[in-house]
Amino acid sequence: MTSYDSTITLRRATAPDAAAAADVWLRSFAAALPTVVRPRSDDDVRDYFREVVVPLRETWVADADGIVGVMVLDGELLSQLYIAPDWRGRGIGDRFVELAKERSPQGLHLWTFQVNKPAHRFYERHGFVAVEHTDGSGNEEREPDVRYDWQP
């Protein structure tokens, strides 16, 4: 059983959380994926979180007197899971995955970049299995990726 930081609350994101959630995404992406070229500017990412992610997706945040993590579900797709770099290793990602499994008990799938080996280890530890590898032609970054599935 993982030990969790009890000062961190997972909750649904609200409109005022969009900027902070986008900031977590930007910082985490830069730290975890320095070789992946982002096709969108920081402002585009912030606009997307404000106009699409928070109002139209099932968006969750980890709140520790400020947003330190974000997870986005779209049906059975775990489409985003990012933790602020200085908050990694505190069980937030584990809690998000547990929540995603509760919200989608019939199964989940996700995509991650092939270069993101720490993500592969993280998802495999949570029972996800790599089922497809691509050359990246199907994502806007044009970065080879891998699809993971979880079945209960």
Sequence and secondary structure as in RCSB ss.txt:
>XXXX:A:sequence
MTSYDSTITLRRATAPDAAAAADVWLRSFAAALPTVVRPRSDDDVRDYFREVVVPLRETWVADADGIVGVMVLDG
ELLSQLYIAPDWRGRGIGDRFVELAKERSPQGLHLWTFQVNKPAHRFYERHGFVAVEHTDGSGNEEREPDVRYDW
QP
>XXXX:A:secstr
     TT EEEE  GGGHHHHHHHHHHHHHHH TTS  SS HHHHHHHIIIIIHHHSEEEEEESSSEEEEEEEET
TEEEEEEE GGGTTSSHHHHHHHHHHHH TT EEEEEETT HHHHHHHHHTT EEEEE  STTSTT   EEEEEE
  
